[in-house]
Amino acid sequence: MAPSITTIVATRDRPELLRETLAAIDAQEYDGDIETIVIFDQTDPDLGLEVRDGNRRVTVVKNDRRPGLQGARNTGMLATDGDLVAFCDDDDVWEPHKIRRQVEVLDANPDVHFVGSGVTVSYQGEETVRIREEPRVTFRDLLRSRVFEAHPSTFLMRRAELIDQMGLIDEDVPGGYGEDYEWLLRAARITDIILLPEALTTVRWHTASFYSERWQMRIDGMQYILDRYPEFETEPVGLARITGQMAFAKASLGDRVGALKLAKKTLQLNPKEGRAGLAVLVAAGVPSATVVSELQKRGRSV
């Protein structure tokens, strides 16, 4: 019998995109049950989305934990009862064979509890495919790199290990920035992650991102992760990546001295870390929004 799936979709004020997301889940070429739990965060639930019959049920609930993505996802996780749990953001879209392919991988790798895939990044009419060549991702890999392809909308996980070992998403991450990265690091301490070398999810980026101008929140979130994972001190490439991001954020806040100080530290850790140069550009007067937009057109981010 095919394992049952519970898909967690946290949402807020994106009804049209949400319906596209739900349609893609409903269209999965998978014989087993897929129940979708839609968690409305800081908005009234749309009960008209509920589907109570068949093997593609939809349940609508309201976030009853801390407001924000972390609390919404945790509300969904605590409501799951399927064999496997998937995440999908409310503006992303799955390929029809996503779940089937990922279940095949989990069946073939009983030592792994967590599987993702490559992604197609869609931004302003441009699409960029991001696929990681090495399918296995370890804890050390995640210290060195955020591994962009390990995007929450690609996640499929064994429920028992998710609840009992990985635990809930940390709701104390400042502003929720980096909460998925912190959770990945915690999960990778328990199990390797496998990323299928296929773009099975389209991730849609928007000009107005929740985090696009919340630079202090980014700094606080990254510092929180560094404080929780002292292992970064043993991975200079990974530490340089984060200090480079913090330098860029400080430059975006207008803190030129702080930005240049962090940029210098970044280059001392890793002379090849390009974020240091981006921080210097912004400190010199180039608008951070221009830099971010140019990166996003190429399917990249700071």
C-alpha positions as CSV (number, residue, x, y, z in Angstrom):
1,M,0.0,0.0,0.0
2,A,1.3,3.4,-0.9
3,P,2.2,5.6,2.1
4,S,-0.2,8.3,3.0
5,I,1.0,11.9,2.7
6,T,0.1,15.0,4.7
7,T,1.0,18.2,3.0
8,I,1.4,21.4,5.0
9,V,0.6,24.7,3.3
10,A,0.9,27.8,5.4
11,T,-0.8,30.8,3.8
12,R,-1.6,34.5,4.2
13,D,-3.3,36.8,1.8
14,R,-2.5,35.0,-1.5
15,P,-5.8,33.3,-2.5
16,E,-5.2,33.0,-6.2
17,L,-1.7,31.6,-5.9
18,L,-2.9,29.3,-3.1
19,R,-5.5,27.8,-5.4
20,E,-2.8,27.1,-8.0
21,T,-0.7,25.4,-5.3
22,L,-3.6,23.3,-4.2
23,A,-4.4,22.3,-7.8
24,A,-0.9,21.0,-8.4
25,I,-1.1,18.9,-5.2
26,D,-4.5,17.6,-6.3
27,A,-3.0,16.6,-9.7
28,Q,-0.2,14.4,-8.2
29,E,0.3,11.1,-10.1
30,Y,0.3,9.1,-6.9
31,D,-1.9,6.2,-5.9
32,G,-1.9,6.9,-2.2
33,D,-3.8,9.4,-0.1
34,I,-2.7,13.0,0.1
35,E,-4.3,15.2,2.7
36,T,-3.5,18.9,2.6
37,I,-3.7,21.0,5.7
38,V,-3.9,24.6,4.8
39,I,-3.0,26.8,7.8
40,F,-4.2,30.4,7.6
41,D,-1.9,32.8,9.4
42,Q,-3.3,36.0,10.8
43,T,-6.3,35.8,8.4
44,D,-9.7,34.1,8.5
45,P,-9.7,30.6,7.0
46,D,-11.4,30.0,3.7
47,L,-13.6,27.1,4.5
48,G,-14.6,26.8,0.9
49,L,-11.3,25.2,0.1
50,E,-12.1,22.1,2.2
51,V,-12.5,18.8,0.4
52,R,-13.7,16.0,2.7
53,D,-14.0,13.0,0.4
54,G,-11.7,11.0,-1.8
55,N,-7.9,10.5,-1.6
56,R,-7.1,14.2,-2.1
57,R,-8.6,15.8,1.0
58,V,-8.1,19.4,2.1
59,T,-8.5,20.5,5.7
60,V,-8.5,24.2,6.6
61,V,-7.3,25.4,10.1
62,K,-6.1,28.6,11.7
63,N,-2.6,29.1,13.1
64,D,-3.0,28.8,16.8
65,R,0.6,29.3,17.7
66,R,3.0,32.2,17.4
67,P,2.0,34.4,14.4
68,G,4.2,33.9,11.3
69,L,5.4,31.1,9.2
70,Q,7.1,29.1,12.0
71,G,3.9,28.9,14.1
72,A,1.8,28.2,11.1
73,R,4.0,25.3,9.9
74,N,4.1,23.9,13.5
75,T,0.3,24.1,13.7
76,G,0.2,22.0,10.6
77,M,2.8,19.5,11.7
78,L,1.0,18.8,15.0
79,A,-2.2,18.1,13.0
80,T,-0.6,15.5,10.7
81,D,-1.4,11.8,10.8
82,G,0.0,10.6,7.4
83,D,3.0,8.3,7.1
84,L,4.9,11.0,5.3
85,V,4.8,14.8,5.6
86,A,5.4,17.3,2.8
87,F,5.8,21.1,2.8
88,C,4.7,23.5,0.1
89,D,4.7,27.3,0.2
90,D,1.4,28.9,-0.9
91,D,2.9,30.4,-4.1
92,D,4.9,27.3,-5.3
93,V,3.9,24.6,-7.7
94,W,4.8,20.9,-7.8
95,E,5.4,18.8,-10.9
96,P,2.8,16.0,-11.3
97,H,5.3,13.2,-10.5
98,K,7.0,14.9,-7.5
99,I,5.5,12.8,-4.7
100,R,5.7,9.5,-6.6
101,R,9.4,10.0,-7.4
102,Q,10.3,11.1,-3.8
103,V,8.4,8.1,-2.3
104,E,10.5,5.8,-4.5
105,V,13.7,7.4,-3.2
106,L,12.6,7.0,0.5
107,D,11.7,3.4,-0.2
108,A,15.1,2.7,-1.7
109,N,16.9,4.5,1.2
110,P,15.6,3.4,4.6
111,D,18.4,5.1,6.4
112,V,17.2,8.5,5.1
113,H,14.2,10.3,6.6
114,F,14.2,13.5,4.5
115,V,14.2,14.0,0.7
116,G,13.9,17.1,-1.5
117,S,14.6,17.9,-5.2
118,G,15.9,20.4,-7.6
119,V,13.8,23.5,-8.3
120,T,12.9,25.9,-11.1
121,V,13.1,29.5,-9.9
122,S,10.6,31.8,-11.6
123,Y,11.1,35.6,-11.4
124,Q,9.7,38.3,-13.6
125,G,9.1,36.0,-16.5
126,E,12.6,34.3,-16.3
127,E,13.1,30.7,-15.2
128,T,16.3,29.2,-13.8
129,V,16.7,25.5,-13.1
130,R,18.7,24.8,-9.9
131,I,19.8,21.1,-9.5
132,R,22.5,19.9,-7.1
133,E,24.9,17.4,-8.7
134,E,25.6,15.5,-5.5
135,P,22.3,14.1,-4.3
136,R,23.3,13.5,-0.7
137,V,23.5,16.5,1.7
138,T,25.2,16.1,5.0
139,F,25.4,18.3,8.1
140,R,28.9,19.4,7.0
141,D,27.5,20.3,3.6
142,L,24.9,22.5,5.2
143,L,27.5,24.3,7.3
144,R,29.5,25.1,4.1
145,S,26.4,26.1,2.1
146,R,22.7,26.8,2.6
147,V,22.2,24.4,-0.4
148,F,19.5,26.5,-2.0
149,E,18.0,23.4,-3.8
150,A,17.0,22.1,-0.3
151,H,13.9,24.4,-0.5
152,P,11.0,23.8,2.0
153,S,8.5,23.4,-0.9
154,T,10.5,20.3,-2.0
155,F,10.5,18.6,1.4
156,L,9.1,15.1,2.0
157,M,9.8,13.5,5.4
158,R,9.0,10.4,7.4
159,R,6.5,11.6,10.0
160,A,7.7,9.5,13.0
161,E,11.2,10.8,12.7
162,L,10.0,14.4,12.0
163,I,8.0,14.6,15.2
164,D,10.1,12.4,17.5
165,Q,13.6,13.3,16.4
166,M,13.8,16.5,14.3
167,G,11.2,18.3,16.4
168,L,9.2,21.3,15.5
169,I,10.5,24.4,13.7
170,D,12.1,26.9,16.1
171,E,9.7,29.7,16.7
172,D,12.3,31.8,18.5
173,V,14.3,32.5,15.3
174,P,14.1,36.3,15.1
175,G,11.5,37.3,12.7
176,G,11.5,33.8,11.2
177,Y,14.5,34.6,9.0
178,G,16.5,31.4,8.4
179,E,14.1,29.2,10.3
180,D,14.1,26.6,7.5
181,Y,17.9,26.6,7.5
182,E,18.1,26.1,11.2
183,W,15.6,23.2,10.9
184,L,17.7,21.7,8.1
185,L,20.8,21.9,10.1
186,R,19.0,20.2,13.0
187,A,17.6,17.5,10.8
188,A,21.0,16.8,9.1
189,R,22.5,16.0,12.5
190,I,20.1,13.0,12.5
191,T,19.9,12.0,8.8
192,D,21.5,12.8,5.5
193,I,19.1,14.5,3.1
194,I,18.7,13.3,-0.5
195,L,17.9,15.8,-3.3
196,L,16.6,14.3,-6.5
197,P,18.5,15.6,-9.5
198,E,15.3,16.8,-11.1
199,A,13.4,20.1,-10.9
200,L,10.2,18.9,-9.3
201,T,9.0,22.2,-7.8
202,T,8.6,25.7,-9.3
203,V,9.6,28.3,-6.7
204,R,8.0,31.7,-7.5
205,W,9.9,34.7,-6.3
206,H,8.2,38.1,-6.1
207,T,9.5,41.7,-6.3
208,A,8.0,42.4,-2.9
209,S,9.5,39.8,-0.6
210,F,8.6,39.8,3.1
211,Y,12.3,39.9,3.9
212,S,13.5,42.1,1.1
213,E,14.0,45.2,3.2
214,R,14.0,43.8,6.7
215,W,17.8,43.9,7.0
216,Q,18.1,44.0,10.8
217,M,15.8,41.0,11.0
218,R,18.2,39.2,8.6
219,I,21.2,40.1,10.8
220,D,19.5,38.9,13.9
221,G,18.3,35.7,12.3
222,M,21.8,34.8,11.0
223,Q,23.4,35.7,14.3
224,Y,20.9,33.4,16.1
225,I,22.0,30.5,13.8
226,L,25.7,31.2,14.4
227,D,25.1,31.2,18.2
228,R,23.2,27.8,18.0
229,Y,25.7,26.1,15.8
230,P,29.3,26.7,17.0
231,E,30.4,24.2,14.3
232,F,30.5,27.1,11.9
233,E,33.8,28.1,13.5
234,T,35.3,24.9,11.9
235,E,34.0,25.7,8.4
236,P,35.5,29.0,7.3
237,V,33.7,28.9,3.9
238,G,30.3,28.6,5.5
239,L,31.1,31.2,8.1
240,A,32.3,33.6,5.4
241,R,29.0,33.1,3.5
242,I,27.0,34.2,6.6
243,T,29.3,37.1,7.5
244,G,29.1,38.2,3.9
245,Q,25.3,38.2,4.1
246,M,25.5,40.2,7.3
247,A,27.9,42.7,5.7
248,F,25.4,43.1,2.9
249,A,22.5,43.7,5.3
250,K,24.5,46.3,7.3
251,A,25.4,48.1,4.1
252,S,21.7,48.1,3.1
253,L,20.9,49.6,6.5
254,G,23.4,52.4,5.8
255,D,26.0,51.1,8.3
256,R,29.0,51.6,6.1
257,V,31.6,51.1,8.8
258,G,30.0,47.9,10.1
259,A,29.6,46.6,6.5
260,L,33.2,47.2,5.6
261,K,34.4,45.6,8.8
262,L,32.3,42.5,8.2
263,A,33.3,42.4,4.5
264,K,37.0,42.4,5.6
265,K,36.4,39.5,8.0
266,T,34.5,37.7,5.2
267,L,37.5,37.9,2.8
268,Q,39.9,36.8,5.6
269,L,37.8,33.7,6.0
270,N,37.3,33.1,2.3
271,P,38.9,35.4,-0.3
272,K,36.5,34.0,-2.9
273,E,33.3,34.9,-1.1
274,G,31.5,37.2,-3.5
275,R,29.1,38.6,-1.0
276,A,31.9,40.7,0.5
277,G,32.2,42.5,-2.8
278,L,28.4,43.0,-3.1
279,A,28.4,44.5,0.4
280,V,31.2,46.9,-0.6
281,L,29.2,48.0,-3.7
282,V,26.1,48.8,-1.6
283,A,28.3,50.6,1.0
284,A,29.6,52.7,-1.9
285,G,26.1,53.7,-2.9
286,V,24.7,51.1,-5.2
287,P,21.1,50.4,-4.1
288,S,20.7,47.0,-2.5
289,A,17.4,46.5,-4.3
290,T,19.2,46.7,-7.6
291,V,21.7,44.1,-6.6
292,V,19.0,41.8,-5.2
293,S,16.9,42.1,-8.4
294,E,19.9,41.3,-10.6
295,L,20.7,38.3,-8.6
296,Q,17.1,37.0,-8.6
297,K,16.9,37.3,-12.4
298,R,19.7,34.7,-12.4
299,G,18.0,32.5,-9.9
300,R,20.4,33.6,-7.1
301,S,20.1,35.4,-3.8
302,V,22.3,37.2,-1.4
